[in-house]
Amino acid sequence: MHKYFKDLSGLKVKYIGPNQTIKLKDLKIVSCHLGQGASICAIQNGESVETSMGLTPLGGIPMGTRSGDLDPSVVTYIMDKENLSPKEMETILNKKSGLLGVSGISADNRDIELEAFEKGMNSPLSNKKVLSFNQGNVAYSAGDYKKAETSFSLALAASPTFYEALLNRANARLMSQKYPEALEDYKKYITVLPDDPQEPEIRRLIAYLEGEIQRIQEEAIRFAEEQKRLEEENARMQAELARQQAEREAAEAELRAAEAERRRKLLEDVANSLQQTDTVNMTAGAEDVLEYDYESELE
C-alpha cells in the first residue's frame, strides 16, 4: 500500500518542491494542505513517505465536503437508518460532509466566519469594532467588496481613530471602483499617519487615482457632448423625415383630389350625354282627353 500512498500525494509534493528557495534534500517536512481539499503529507528528501489519505481522497482529515476517516459502522448505521443506497451514501460522504456537514452553513471557511461575525454583532458583550474589522477582512478576501466597505465603516464608526480600518476601507472602495471615495480615504490615512512604511506606495496610488478620476470626468464630458450631438442629429433627422412624410401626404392628397374631380366630371359628362333635351310634341287627338280647365296650363 505504500506505493499507492506515495502516488496519491505526488502532485502535492511536486508543487511544493520547485516553489521553495531551500533545497529539500536531507530535509524532513510535514506538509499540511488545508482548503476545500485537505491532506497531510510526510516528505523526506523531497519524496512522499506517508500521507493522511487512503485509497481515495475521501479518507484522511475532513475536507470541504468530504467526511475524512470514519468508523465504518457509521456508514452502515446511517444507510440502515435513512434507507440509503450505496450511491446515495457515497454522495453524502463526498459532497455533504466535511466542513459543510459539521457547520451546516458552507464548505467555505469565509462563509462560516461571516456567519459567526453576524451572530457576534448581535451579542451585547462582543467587541463590535474588532468583529466588524475582521468581518471586513473576510468579506474582502471573498471578493465581497461592498460588504467589506460596510464592515470597515462600522469599525470606524465605533472608533474614528481605527486607521487600519480606514486603509482597508480605502482598498475595498478602490476594488469597487469608487475612486473618489477611495482617494479621500487614502489622503486622510497618510495625513494622520505620514510615517507609515506604505506611505510612498499610497502616494503613488493617490496620484494614479487623481489621474484616473480626471480621465473619467473628461470621458464623461466627451460622452455627454457626443450624446447631445447624437440627440440633435436625431432630432434633425426626425424633423426631415416628418417634413418628407408631410410632403408625400400632401402630394397624395392632391392626387386624390384631382382624381376625384376627374371622376366627377366624367360622370357629369356621361349623365349629360344621356339627357334628352328636345321638346316632345303631343300626339294628334290627345287634346280631347284633357279637360278644358287644364288647357291654359299647357299654353
C-alpha positions as CSV (number, residue, x, y, z in Angstrom):
1,M,0.0,0.0,0.0
2,H,3.0,2.3,0.5
3,K,3.2,2.6,-3.3
4,Y,-0.3,4.0,-3.6
5,F,0.1,6.4,-0.7
6,K,3.2,7.8,-2.5
7,D,1.4,8.2,-5.8
8,L,-1.6,9.9,-4.2
9,S,0.3,12.7,-2.7
10,G,2.8,13.1,-5.5
11,L,1.1,16.1,-7.1
12,K,1.3,18.0,-3.8
13,V,4.9,17.2,-3.3
14,K,5.8,18.2,-6.9
15,Y,4.0,21.5,-6.3
16,I,5.8,22.3,-3.1
17,G,9.3,21.2,-4.1
18,P,10.1,23.6,-7.1
19,N,8.5,26.5,-5.3
20,Q,10.8,26.6,-2.4
21,T,14.0,28.5,-2.2
22,I,15.6,25.9,0.1
23,K,16.8,22.5,-1.1
24,L,14.6,19.7,0.0
25,K,17.4,17.1,0.1
26,D,18.1,15.8,3.6
27,L,15.1,17.7,5.0
28,K,12.1,16.2,6.7
29,I,8.9,18.1,6.1
30,V,5.3,17.7,7.2
31,S,3.1,19.4,4.5
32,C,-0.4,20.5,5.6
33,H,-2.7,21.3,2.7
34,L,-5.8,22.9,4.2
35,G,-8.5,24.1,1.9
36,Q,-11.5,22.7,0.1
37,G,-9.3,19.7,-0.4
38,A,-7.1,18.8,2.7
39,S,-4.3,16.4,3.4
40,I,-1.2,16.0,5.4
41,C,1.9,14.5,3.9
42,A,5.3,13.5,5.3
43,I,8.1,14.4,3.0
44,Q,11.7,13.1,3.2
45,N,14.4,14.0,0.8
46,G,11.8,15.6,-1.5
47,E,9.6,12.4,-1.7
48,S,6.3,11.5,0.0
49,V,6.8,8.8,2.6
50,E,3.3,9.0,4.3
51,T,0.0,10.7,3.6
52,S,-3.2,11.1,5.5
53,M,-5.3,10.0,2.5
54,G,-6.3,6.4,1.9
55,L,-7.3,4.7,-1.3
56,T,-9.2,7.8,-2.3
57,P,-9.3,11.5,-1.2
58,L,-12.3,10.6,1.0
59,G,-10.0,9.1,3.6
60,G,-7.8,11.2,6.0
61,I,-8.7,14.5,7.5
62,P,-12.1,16.2,6.8
63,M,-12.2,18.4,3.8
64,G,-14.7,21.0,2.5
65,T,-17.4,18.4,1.7
66,R,-15.6,15.1,2.3
67,S,-16.0,13.3,5.7
68,G,-12.5,12.1,6.1
69,D,-11.8,8.9,8.2
70,L,-14.9,7.4,9.9
71,D,-15.7,4.4,12.0
72,P,-17.0,2.0,9.3
73,S,-20.1,1.3,11.4
74,V,-21.2,4.9,11.0
75,V,-21.7,4.3,7.3
76,T,-23.8,1.2,7.7
77,Y,-25.8,2.7,10.6
78,I,-26.8,5.8,8.5
79,M,-27.6,3.7,5.5
80,D,-29.9,1.5,7.6
81,K,-31.5,4.3,9.5
82,E,-32.1,6.5,6.4
83,N,-32.8,3.6,4.0
84,L,-30.0,4.8,1.6
85,S,-28.5,3.1,-1.4
86,P,-24.7,2.8,-1.6
87,K,-24.7,5.6,-4.3
88,E,-26.7,7.9,-2.0
89,M,-24.3,7.2,0.9
90,E,-21.3,7.9,-1.3
91,T,-22.8,11.3,-2.3
92,I,-23.3,12.2,1.4
93,L,-19.7,11.2,2.3
94,N,-18.2,13.1,-0.7
95,K,-20.4,16.1,-1.2
96,K,-22.4,16.7,2.0
97,S,-20.0,16.0,4.8
98,G,-16.7,17.6,6.0
99,L,-16.8,21.3,6.9
100,L,-20.2,21.7,5.2
101,G,-21.7,18.9,7.2
102,V,-20.2,20.0,10.5
103,S,-21.1,23.7,10.2
104,G,-24.4,23.3,8.4
105,I,-23.6,26.5,6.7
106,S,-20.9,26.2,4.0
107,A,-17.8,24.3,2.8
108,D,-16.0,27.7,2.7
109,N,-14.4,28.9,5.9
110,R,-15.1,32.5,4.9
111,D,-18.9,32.0,4.8
112,I,-18.7,30.3,8.2
113,E,-16.7,33.2,9.7
114,L,-19.1,35.8,8.2
115,E,-22.0,33.9,9.8
116,A,-20.1,33.9,13.1
117,F,-19.4,37.6,12.8
118,E,-23.1,38.3,12.2
119,K,-24.1,36.4,15.3
120,G,-21.4,38.1,17.3
121,M,-22.6,41.6,16.3
122,N,-25.9,40.7,17.9
123,S,-24.3,39.9,21.3
124,P,-24.3,42.8,23.8
125,L,-20.9,41.6,25.2
126,S,-19.0,41.4,21.9
127,N,-16.3,43.8,20.7
128,K,-18.1,45.3,17.8
129,K,-15.1,47.2,16.5
130,V,-12.9,44.1,16.2
131,L,-15.7,42.0,14.9
132,S,-16.6,44.5,12.2
133,F,-12.9,44.8,11.2
134,N,-12.4,41.1,11.0
135,Q,-15.7,40.7,9.1
136,G,-14.5,43.2,6.6
137,N,-11.2,41.4,6.1
138,V,-13.0,38.1,5.4
139,A,-15.5,39.7,3.1
140,Y,-12.6,41.4,1.2
141,S,-10.8,38.1,0.8
142,A,-14.0,36.6,-0.6
143,G,-14.3,39.4,-3.1
144,D,-17.4,40.9,-1.5
145,Y,-16.1,44.5,-1.5
146,K,-19.4,46.1,-0.8
147,K,-19.8,44.0,2.4
148,A,-16.1,44.8,3.3
149,E,-16.7,48.5,2.9
150,T,-19.8,48.3,5.1
151,S,-17.9,46.4,7.8
152,F,-14.9,48.7,7.8
153,S,-17.2,51.7,8.0
154,L,-18.9,50.2,11.1
155,A,-15.4,49.7,12.7
156,L,-14.6,53.3,12.0
157,A,-17.9,54.4,13.4
158,A,-17.0,52.6,16.6
159,S,-13.6,54.1,16.7
160,P,-12.7,57.0,14.3
161,T,-9.0,56.6,15.1
162,F,-9.0,52.9,13.9
163,Y,-6.8,53.8,11.0
164,E,-6.3,50.2,9.9
165,A,-10.0,50.1,9.1
166,L,-9.6,53.4,7.2
167,L,-6.9,52.0,5.0
168,N,-8.8,48.7,4.4
169,R,-11.9,50.6,3.5
170,A,-10.0,52.6,1.0
171,N,-8.8,49.3,-0.6
172,A,-12.4,48.0,-0.6
173,R,-13.6,51.2,-2.3
174,L,-10.8,51.0,-4.8
175,M,-11.8,47.4,-5.7
176,S,-15.4,48.6,-6.1
177,Q,-14.2,51.3,-8.4
178,K,-15.4,54.0,-6.0
179,Y,-12.4,56.1,-6.9
180,P,-13.3,59.5,-5.3
181,E,-14.3,57.8,-2.0
182,A,-11.1,55.7,-2.1
183,L,-9.0,58.8,-2.8
184,E,-10.5,60.6,0.1
185,D,-9.7,57.7,2.5
186,Y,-6.1,57.3,1.2
187,K,-5.4,61.0,1.6
188,K,-6.8,61.0,5.1
189,Y,-4.7,58.0,6.0
190,I,-1.4,59.5,5.1
191,T,-2.4,62.7,6.7
192,V,-2.8,61.1,10.1
193,L,-0.1,58.6,9.6
194,P,2.6,60.3,7.5
195,D,5.3,57.9,8.7
196,D,3.6,54.8,7.7
197,P,6.0,52.4,5.8
198,Q,3.5,52.2,3.0
199,E,3.3,56.0,2.5
200,P,5.3,56.1,-0.8
201,E,3.1,53.4,-2.4
202,I,0.0,55.1,-1.1
203,R,1.1,58.4,-2.6
204,R,1.7,56.8,-6.0
205,L,-1.7,55.2,-5.7
206,I,-3.2,58.7,-4.9
207,A,-1.5,60.2,-8.0
208,Y,-2.9,57.4,-10.1
209,L,-6.4,57.8,-8.7
210,E,-6.3,61.5,-9.3
211,G,-5.3,60.9,-12.9
212,E,-7.9,58.2,-13.3
213,I,-10.7,60.4,-11.8
214,Q,-9.7,63.2,-14.2
215,R,-9.7,60.9,-17.1
216,I,-13.2,59.5,-16.2
217,Q,-14.5,63.0,-15.8
218,E,-13.2,64.1,-19.1
219,E,-14.6,60.9,-20.7
220,A,-18.0,61.7,-19.1
221,I,-17.9,65.2,-20.6
222,R,-17.0,63.8,-24.0
223,F,-19.7,61.2,-23.7
224,A,-22.3,63.8,-22.7
225,E,-21.2,66.0,-25.7
226,E,-21.4,63.1,-28.1
227,Q,-24.8,62.2,-26.7
228,K,-26.0,65.7,-27.2
229,R,-24.7,65.7,-30.7
230,L,-26.4,62.5,-31.5
231,E,-29.7,63.7,-30.0
232,E,-29.6,66.9,-32.0
233,E,-28.7,64.9,-35.1
234,N,-31.5,62.5,-34.5
235,A,-33.9,65.4,-33.9
236,R,-32.9,67.0,-37.3
237,M,-33.3,63.6,-39.0
238,Q,-36.8,63.1,-37.4
239,A,-37.8,66.6,-38.5
240,E,-36.7,66.0,-42.0
241,L,-38.5,62.6,-42.1
242,A,-41.6,64.4,-40.8
243,R,-41.3,67.1,-43.5
244,Q,-40.9,64.4,-46.2
245,Q,-43.8,62.5,-44.8
246,A,-46.0,65.6,-44.8
247,E,-44.9,66.4,-48.3
248,R,-45.8,62.9,-49.5
249,E,-49.1,63.1,-47.8
250,A,-49.9,66.5,-49.3
251,A,-48.9,65.2,-52.8
252,E,-51.1,62.1,-52.3
253,A,-54.0,64.2,-51.1
254,E,-53.6,66.5,-54.2
255,L,-53.6,63.5,-56.4
256,R,-56.7,62.0,-54.7
257,A,-58.5,65.4,-55.1
258,A,-57.6,65.6,-58.8
259,E,-58.7,62.0,-59.4
260,A,-62.0,62.7,-57.5
261,E,-62.6,65.8,-59.7
262,R,-61.8,63.9,-62.8
263,R,-64.2,61.2,-61.9
264,R,-66.9,63.8,-61.1
265,K,-66.6,65.5,-64.4
266,L,-66.5,62.1,-66.2
267,L,-69.8,61.1,-64.5
268,E,-71.3,64.5,-65.3
269,D,-70.3,64.2,-69.0
270,V,-71.9,60.7,-69.1
271,A,-75.1,62.0,-67.4
272,N,-75.3,64.9,-69.8
273,S,-74.8,62.7,-72.8
274,L,-77.8,60.6,-71.7
275,Q,-80.0,63.6,-71.1
276,Q,-82.8,64.2,-73.8
277,T,-83.2,68.0,-74.3
278,D,-85.6,68.1,-77.4
279,T,-89.2,69.1,-76.8
280,V,-91.7,66.3,-77.5
281,N,-94.9,67.2,-79.5
282,M,-98.2,65.9,-78.2
283,T,-99.8,63.2,-80.3
284,A,-102.7,64.4,-82.5
285,G,-106.0,63.9,-80.9
286,A,-104.6,63.9,-77.3
287,E,-106.3,67.3,-76.6
288,D,-109.6,65.5,-76.5
289,V,-108.7,63.6,-73.4
290,L,-107.8,66.7,-71.4
291,E,-110.4,68.7,-69.6
292,Y,-110.9,72.2,-70.7
293,D,-109.8,73.7,-67.3
294,Y,-106.2,72.4,-67.9
295,E,-105.7,73.8,-71.3
296,S,-104.5,77.1,-70.1
297,E,-101.7,75.4,-68.1
298,L,-100.4,74.0,-71.4
299,E,-100.2,77.3,-73.1
